[in-house]
Amino acid sequence: MLSAHCVSTTSGVILDVDRAFCTLVQRNERSLIGASYKTITLPDDIAKSSKMLQSMTARGAPSTLQKRYRRPDGTVAHASLLVTMARERDRLLATVTWERCPAEDASPFGLWRAALRLQRLYETRRQEFGEELFGDHLGVILLEVYLAEAEGRIATQATISNAASVSAPMMGRWIKVLCQYGLLQADRGLTDVIHLSHAGLMKIERTLRAFDGEPARGMMTLPRAP
Protein backbone atom coordinates (compact mmCIF):
# COMPACT_ATOMS: atom_id res chain seq x y z
CA MET A 1 0.00 0.00 0.00
CA LEU A 2 1.38 3.41 -1.01
CA SER A 3 0.48 6.72 0.59
CA ALA A 4 0.61 10.41 -0.31
CA HIS A 5 -0.57 13.75 1.04
CA CYS A 6 -2.34 16.77 -0.38
CA VAL A 7 -3.28 20.09 1.25
CA SER A 8 -6.20 22.05 -0.20
CA THR A 9 -8.71 24.73 0.65
CA THR A 10 -12.23 23.71 1.64
CA SER A 11 -13.31 24.75 -1.85
CA GLY A 12 -10.94 22.17 -3.35
CA VAL A 13 -8.04 24.34 -4.57
CA ILE A 14 -4.76 22.44 -4.19
CA LEU A 15 -2.18 24.28 -2.10
CA ASP A 16 0.54 21.71 -1.55
CA VAL A 17 1.35 18.11 -2.50
CA ASP A 18 4.16 15.73 -1.74
CA ARG A 19 6.18 13.81 -4.29
CA ALA A 20 4.13 10.67 -3.81
CA PHE A 21 0.93 12.50 -4.76
CA CYS A 22 2.59 13.72 -7.96
CA THR A 23 3.50 10.12 -8.66
CA LEU A 24 -0.06 8.94 -8.07
CA VAL A 25 -1.67 11.40 -10.48
CA GLN A 26 1.31 11.50 -12.91
CA ARG A 27 1.61 15.28 -12.79
CA ASN A 28 4.31 17.61 -11.55
CA GLU A 29 3.92 19.93 -8.57
CA ARG A 30 3.81 23.06 -10.70
CA SER A 31 0.74 21.89 -12.64
CA LEU A 32 -1.09 20.87 -9.45
CA ILE A 33 -0.60 23.87 -7.16
CA GLY A 34 -3.50 26.29 -7.61
CA ALA A 35 -5.59 23.81 -9.60
CA SER A 36 -9.00 22.51 -8.58
CA TYR A 37 -9.41 18.90 -7.52
CA LYS A 38 -11.90 18.63 -10.39
CA THR A 39 -9.09 18.79 -12.94
CA ILE A 40 -7.62 15.49 -11.73
CA THR A 41 -10.79 13.70 -10.56
CA LEU A 42 -12.66 11.27 -12.78
CA PRO A 43 -15.83 13.15 -13.88
CA ASP A 44 -18.12 10.48 -12.38
CA ASP A 45 -16.53 11.08 -8.96
CA ILE A 46 -16.66 14.88 -8.89
CA ALA A 47 -20.15 15.03 -7.35
CA LYS A 48 -19.31 12.84 -4.36
CA SER A 49 -16.02 14.68 -3.85
CA SER A 50 -17.93 17.97 -3.81
CA LYS A 51 -20.39 16.55 -1.29
CA MET A 52 -17.53 15.47 0.95
CA LEU A 53 -16.00 18.98 0.83
CA GLN A 54 -19.33 20.53 1.79
CA SER A 55 -19.65 18.10 4.68
CA MET A 56 -16.15 18.90 5.90
CA THR A 57 -16.91 22.62 5.85
CA ALA A 58 -20.12 22.14 7.81
CA ARG A 59 -18.96 19.59 10.40
CA GLY A 60 -15.19 19.81 10.51
CA ALA A 61 -14.98 16.10 11.32
CA PRO A 62 -12.65 13.71 9.44
CA SER A 63 -14.16 12.10 6.35
CA THR A 64 -13.25 9.10 4.23
CA LEU A 65 -13.78 8.75 0.52
CA GLN A 66 -13.13 6.25 -2.26
CA LYS A 67 -12.37 8.09 -5.49
CA ARG A 68 -10.64 7.82 -8.83
CA TYR A 69 -8.03 10.12 -10.33
CA ARG A 70 -7.60 10.53 -14.06
CA ARG A 71 -4.05 10.54 -15.36
CA PRO A 72 -2.68 12.27 -18.47
CA ASP A 73 -1.99 8.93 -20.14
CA GLY A 74 -5.66 7.95 -19.92
CA THR A 75 -5.32 5.48 -17.05
CA VAL A 76 -7.32 5.77 -13.83
CA ALA A 77 -5.93 5.53 -10.29
CA HIS A 78 -8.23 4.17 -7.56
CA ALA A 79 -7.49 5.64 -4.13
CA SER A 80 -8.79 5.88 -0.57
CA LEU A 81 -8.80 9.28 1.13
CA LEU A 82 -8.84 10.28 4.79
CA VAL A 83 -9.51 14.01 4.93
CA THR A 84 -9.06 16.08 8.09
CA MET A 85 -9.38 19.75 8.89
CA ALA A 86 -5.97 21.36 9.41
CA ARG A 87 -5.30 23.85 12.18
CA GLU A 88 -5.13 26.68 9.68
CA ARG A 89 -8.50 28.07 8.67
CA ASP A 90 -9.88 26.83 5.36
CA ARG A 91 -7.27 24.08 5.05
CA LEU A 92 -7.84 20.37 4.50
CA LEU A 93 -5.23 17.62 4.70
CA ALA A 94 -5.89 14.51 2.63
CA THR A 95 -3.97 11.31 3.26
CA VAL A 96 -4.28 9.25 0.09
CA THR A 97 -3.55 5.53 -0.09
CA TRP A 98 -3.61 3.21 -3.08
CA GLU A 99 -2.43 -0.19 -4.20
CA ARG A 100 0.56 -0.37 -6.47
CA CYS A 101 -0.30 -2.04 -9.75
CA PRO A 102 2.37 -4.64 -10.64
CA ALA A 103 1.79 -4.03 -14.35
CA GLU A 104 2.95 -0.43 -13.90
CA ASP A 105 6.29 -1.30 -12.33
CA ALA A 106 8.01 -2.03 -15.65
CA SER A 107 6.31 0.83 -17.50
CA PRO A 108 8.02 4.21 -18.09
CA PHE A 109 5.80 5.65 -15.36
CA GLY A 110 6.67 2.82 -12.99
CA LEU A 111 10.39 3.31 -13.58
CA TRP A 112 10.07 7.08 -13.10
CA ARG A 113 8.19 6.47 -9.84
CA ALA A 114 10.91 4.09 -8.65
CA ALA A 115 13.53 6.72 -9.54
CA LEU A 116 11.71 9.29 -7.41
CA ARG A 117 11.62 6.87 -4.48
CA LEU A 118 15.32 6.14 -4.87
CA GLN A 119 16.08 9.87 -5.10
CA ARG A 120 14.22 10.41 -1.84
CA LEU A 121 16.16 7.57 -0.23
CA TYR A 122 19.47 9.14 -1.29
CA GLU A 123 18.39 12.53 0.07
CA THR A 124 17.26 11.11 3.40
CA ARG A 125 20.35 8.96 3.80
CA ARG A 126 22.61 11.94 3.09
CA GLN A 127 20.75 14.15 5.57
CA GLU A 128 20.69 11.54 8.33
CA PHE A 129 24.20 10.09 8.05
CA GLY A 130 26.20 12.67 6.13
CA GLU A 131 28.32 12.47 2.99
CA GLU A 132 31.31 11.00 4.86
CA LEU A 133 29.48 7.77 5.67
CA PHE A 134 26.96 7.41 2.87
CA GLY A 135 28.07 9.55 -0.04
CA ASP A 136 27.28 7.92 -3.41
CA HIS A 137 28.00 10.62 -5.95
CA LEU A 138 28.16 8.25 -8.89
CA GLY A 139 24.74 6.75 -8.18
CA VAL A 140 23.16 10.14 -7.51
CA ILE A 141 24.54 11.66 -10.72
CA LEU A 142 23.29 8.77 -12.85
CA LEU A 143 19.89 8.97 -11.16
CA GLU A 144 19.59 12.73 -11.67
CA VAL A 145 20.50 12.42 -15.36
CA TYR A 146 17.89 9.67 -15.72
CA LEU A 147 15.20 11.82 -14.06
CA ALA A 148 16.07 14.81 -16.22
CA GLU A 149 15.70 12.77 -19.38
CA ALA A 150 12.54 11.03 -18.15
CA GLU A 151 10.95 14.41 -17.39
CA GLY A 152 12.00 16.01 -20.67
CA ARG A 153 14.63 18.31 -19.16
CA ILE A 154 18.10 18.99 -20.56
CA ALA A 155 20.77 17.56 -18.30
CA THR A 156 23.84 19.78 -18.04
CA GLN A 157 26.80 19.46 -15.76
CA ALA A 158 25.62 22.59 -13.95
CA THR A 159 22.03 21.42 -13.35
CA ILE A 160 23.08 17.92 -12.31
CA SER A 161 25.81 19.32 -10.06
CA ASN A 162 23.19 21.42 -8.28
CA ALA A 163 20.65 18.59 -8.03
CA ALA A 164 23.25 16.12 -6.73
CA SER A 165 24.86 18.65 -4.35
CA VAL A 166 28.26 18.08 -5.94
CA SER A 167 30.80 20.84 -6.53
CA ALA A 168 31.55 21.75 -10.14
CA PRO A 169 35.20 20.50 -10.09
CA MET A 170 34.18 17.20 -8.49
CA MET A 171 31.28 16.91 -10.93
CA GLY A 172 33.72 17.14 -13.82
CA ARG A 173 35.79 14.27 -12.40
CA TRP A 174 32.70 12.08 -11.86
CA ILE A 175 31.49 12.75 -15.40
CA LYS A 176 34.86 11.74 -16.77
CA VAL A 177 34.77 8.45 -14.83
CA LEU A 178 31.20 7.67 -15.90
CA CYS A 179 32.03 8.39 -19.53
CA GLN A 180 35.06 6.11 -19.28
CA TYR A 181 32.79 3.33 -18.03
CA GLY A 182 30.43 3.95 -20.94
CA LEU A 183 27.49 5.00 -18.76
CA LEU A 184 27.34 8.66 -19.80
CA GLN A 185 28.18 10.54 -22.94
CA ALA A 186 28.66 14.25 -23.60
CA ASP A 187 26.96 16.14 -26.39
CA ARG A 188 29.62 16.95 -28.95
CA GLY A 189 27.90 20.16 -30.01
CA LEU A 190 27.09 21.35 -26.48
CA THR A 191 29.97 20.43 -24.20
CA ASP A 192 28.00 21.06 -21.00
CA VAL A 193 25.11 18.76 -21.98
CA ILE A 194 25.31 15.14 -20.85
CA HIS A 195 23.24 12.07 -21.68
CA LEU A 196 22.91 8.52 -20.51
CA SER A 197 24.47 6.10 -22.94
CA HIS A 198 22.39 3.15 -24.11
CA ALA A 199 24.32 0.90 -21.72
CA GLY A 200 23.85 3.38 -18.88
CA LEU A 201 20.11 3.61 -19.49
CA MET A 202 19.74 -0.19 -19.56
CA LYS A 203 21.67 -0.58 -16.32
CA ILE A 204 19.67 2.09 -14.50
CA GLU A 205 16.36 0.69 -15.70
CA ARG A 206 17.34 -2.78 -14.50
CA THR A 207 18.28 -1.24 -11.15
CA LEU A 208 14.96 0.58 -10.91
CA ARG A 209 13.00 -2.57 -11.76
CA ALA A 210 14.72 -4.30 -8.86
CA PHE A 211 14.09 -1.38 -6.53
CA ASP A 212 10.75 -1.97 -4.83
CA GLY A 213 10.86 0.68 -2.15
CA GLU A 214 12.97 -1.30 0.31
CA PRO A 215 16.34 0.19 1.38
CA ALA A 216 18.69 0.06 -1.59
CA ARG A 217 21.87 -2.01 -1.41
CA GLY A 218 23.74 0.43 -3.64
CA MET A 219 22.75 1.64 -7.06
CA MET A 220 26.11 1.24 -8.73
CA THR A 221 29.42 -0.26 -7.66
CA LEU A 222 32.15 1.73 -9.32
CA PRO A 223 35.60 2.89 -8.15
CA ARG A 224 36.00 6.35 -6.74
CA ALA A 225 37.13 9.08 -9.08
CA PRO A 226 40.77 10.10 -8.59
C-alpha positions in Angstrom: 0.0 0.0 0.0 1.4 3.4 -1.0 0.5 6.7 0.6 0.6 10.4 -0.3 -0.6 13.8 1.0 -2.3 16.8 -0.4 -3.3 20.1 1.3 -6.2 22.0 -0.2 -8.7 24.7 0.7 -12.2 23.7 1.6 -13.3 24.7 -1.8 -10.9 22.2 -3.3 -8.0 24.3 -4.6 -4.8 22.4 -4.2 -2.2 24.3 -2.1 0.5 21.7 -1.5 1.3 18.1 -2.5 4.2 15.7 -1.7 6.2 13.8 -4.3 4.1 10.7 -3.8 0.9 12.5 -4.8 2.6 13.7 -8.0 3.5 10.1 -8.7 -0.1 8.9 -8.1 -1.7 11.4 -10.5 1.3 11.5 -12.9 1.6 15.3 -12.8 4.3 17.6 -11.5 3.9 19.9 -8.6 3.8 23.1 -10.7 0.7 21.9 -12.6 -1.1 20.9 -9.5 -0.6 23.9 -7.2 -3.5 26.3 -7.6 -5.6 23.8 -9.6 -9.0 22.5 -8.6 -9.4 18.9 -7.5 -11.9 18.6 -10.4 -9.1 18.8 -12.9 -7.6 15.5 -11.7 -10.8 13.7 -10.6 -12.7 11.3 -12.8 -15.8 13.2 -13.9 -18.1 10.5 -12.4 -16.5 11.1 -9.0 -16.7 14.9 -8.9 -20.1 15.0 -7.4 -19.3 12.8 -4.4 -16.0 14.7 -3.9 -17.9 18.0 -3.8 -20.4 16.6 -1.3 -17.5 15.5 1.0 -16.0 19.0 0.8 -19.3 20.5 1.8 -19.7 18.1 4.7 -16.1 18.9 5.9 -16.9 22.6 5.8 -20.1 22.1 7.8 -19.0 19.6 10.4 -15.2 19.8 10.5 -15.0 16.1 11.3 -12.6 13.7 9.4 -14.2 12.1 6.4 -13.2 9.1 4.2 -13.8 8.7 0.5 -13.1 6.3 -2.3 -12.4 8.1 -5.5 -10.6 7.8 -8.8 -8.0 10.1 -10.3 -7.6 10.5 -14.1 -4.1 10.5 -15.4 -2.7 12.3 -18.5 -2.0 8.9 -20.1 -5.7 7.9 -19.9 -5.3 5.5 -17.1 -7.3 5.8 -13.8 -5.9 5.5 -10.3 -8.2 4.2 -7.6 -7.5 5.6 -4.1 -8.8 5.9 -0.6 -8.8 9.3 1.1 -8.8 10.3 4.8 -9.5 14.0 4.9 -9.1 16.1 8.1 -9.4 19.8 8.9 -6.0 21.4 9.4 -5.3 23.8 12.2 -5.1 26.7 9.7 -8.5 28.1 8.7 -9.9 26.8 5.4 -7.3 24.1 5.0 -7.8 20.4 4.5 -5.2 17.6 4.7 -5.9 14.5 2.6 -4.0 11.3 3.3 -4.3 9.3 0.1 -3.5 5.5 -0.1 -3.6 3.2 -3.1 -2.4 -0.2 -4.2 0.6 -0.4 -6.5 -0.3 -2.0 -9.8 2.4 -4.6 -10.6 1.8 -4.0 -14.3 2.9 -0.4 -13.9 6.3 -1.3 -12.3 8.0 -2.0 -15.6 6.3 0.8 -17.5 8.0 4.2 -18.1 5.8 5.7 -15.4 6.7 2.8 -13.0 10.4 3.3 -13.6 10.1 7.1 -13.1 8.2 6.5 -9.8 10.9 4.1 -8.6 13.5 6.7 -9.5 11.7 9.3 -7.4 11.6 6.9 -4.5 15.3 6.1 -4.9 16.1 9.9 -5.1 14.2 10.4 -1.8 16.2 7.6 -0.2 19.5 9.1 -1.3 18.4 12.5 0.1 17.3 11.1 3.4 20.3 9.0 3.8 22.6 11.9 3.1 20.7 14.1 5.6 20.7 11.5 8.3 24.2 10.1 8.1 26.2 12.7 6.1 28.3 12.5 3.0 31.3 11.0 4.9 29.5 7.8 5.7 27.0 7.4 2.9 28.1 9.5 0.0 27.3 7.9 -3.4 28.0 10.6 -6.0 28.2 8.2 -8.9 24.7 6.7 -8.2 23.2 10.1 -7.5 24.5 11.7 -10.7 23.3 8.8 -12.8 19.9 9.0 -11.2 19.6 12.7 -11.7 20.5 12.4 -15.4 17.9 9.7 -15.7 15.2 11.8 -14.1 16.1 14.8 -16.2 15.7 12.8 -19.4 12.5 11.0 -18.2 10.9 14.4 -17.4 12.0 16.0 -20.7 14.6 18.3 -19.2 18.1 19.0 -20.6 20.8 17.6 -18.3 23.8 19.8 -18.0 26.8 19.5 -15.8 25.6 22.6 -13.9 22.0 21.4 -13.3 23.1 17.9 -12.3 25.8 19.3 -10.1 23.2 21.4 -8.3 20.6 18.6 -8.0 23.2 16.1 -6.7 24.9 18.6 -4.3 28.3 18.1 -5.9 30.8 20.8 -6.5 31.6 21.8 -10.1 35.2 20.5 -10.1 34.2 17.2 -8.5 31.3 16.9 -10.9 33.7 17.1 -13.8 35.8 14.3 -12.4 32.7 12.1 -11.9 31.5 12.8 -15.4 34.9 11.7 -16.8 34.8 8.5 -14.8 31.2 7.7 -15.9 32.0 8.4 -19.5 35.1 6.1 -19.3 32.8 3.3 -18.0 30.4 3.9 -20.9 27.5 5.0 -18.8 27.3 8.7 -19.8 28.2 10.5 -22.9 28.7 14.2 -23.6 27.0 16.1 -26.4 29.6 17.0 -29.0 27.9 20.2 -30.0 27.1 21.3 -26.5 30.0 20.4 -24.2 28.0 21.1 -21.0 25.1 18.8 -22.0 25.3 15.1 -20.8 23.2 12.1 -21.7 22.9 8.5 -20.5 24.5 6.1 -22.9 22.4 3.2 -24.1 24.3 0.9 -21.7 23.8 3.4 -18.9 20.1 3.6 -19.5 19.7 -0.2 -19.6 21.7 -0.6 -16.3 19.7 2.1 -14.5 16.4 0.7 -15.7 17.3 -2.8 -14.5 18.3 -1.2 -11.1 15.0 0.6 -10.9 13.0 -2.6 -11.8 14.7 -4.3 -8.9 14.1 -1.4 -6.5 10.8 -2.0 -4.8 10.9 0.7 -2.2 13.0 -1.3 0.3 16.3 0.2 1.4 18.7 0.1 -1.6 21.9 -2.0 -1.4 23.7 0.4 -3.6 22.7 1.6 -7.1 26.1 1.2 -8.7 29.4 -0.3 -7.7 32.2 1.7 -9.3 35.6 2.9 -8.2 36.0 6.4 -6.7 37.1 9.1 -9.1 40.8 10.1 -8.6 
